[in-house]
């Protein structure tokens, strides 16, 4: 059973942002400091990627571990209440992600995914350096 009232839970959920999240801002600032120039949340591309690097024909999705069902992540825990709703929601998000990634590949885009746990709970500097290298290498593909 949820330990919060329906109103309290609704208020909490409505405060969860879909863009300009802390991990997204961290990645954006790092990329800018490394000389990368990008556009954010481009609505004309499938899935509205968080970061688009046209020069590298690369898009970056910064996925929240819960909302995108990060398998094997200790920060992704299926809620104990309303299980069917959450399972369907997360499976839908994963299916939509796969479809959008396929469309982007067909359009010639390289797709990079960075997980929230890599930025918030992991070795952030290592994850960001790795991302930078992957962007540079994506230009050679």
Secondary structure, DSSP 8 states (H G I E B T S, - for coil): --SS-HHHHHHHHHT--SSS-HHHHHHHHHHHHTT---EES-TTSTT--SEEEGGGTEEEEEE-TTTTT-TT-TT----SSSHHHHHHHHHHHHHHHHHHHHHHHHTT-EEEEEEHHHHHTS-HHHHHHHHHHHHHHHTT-
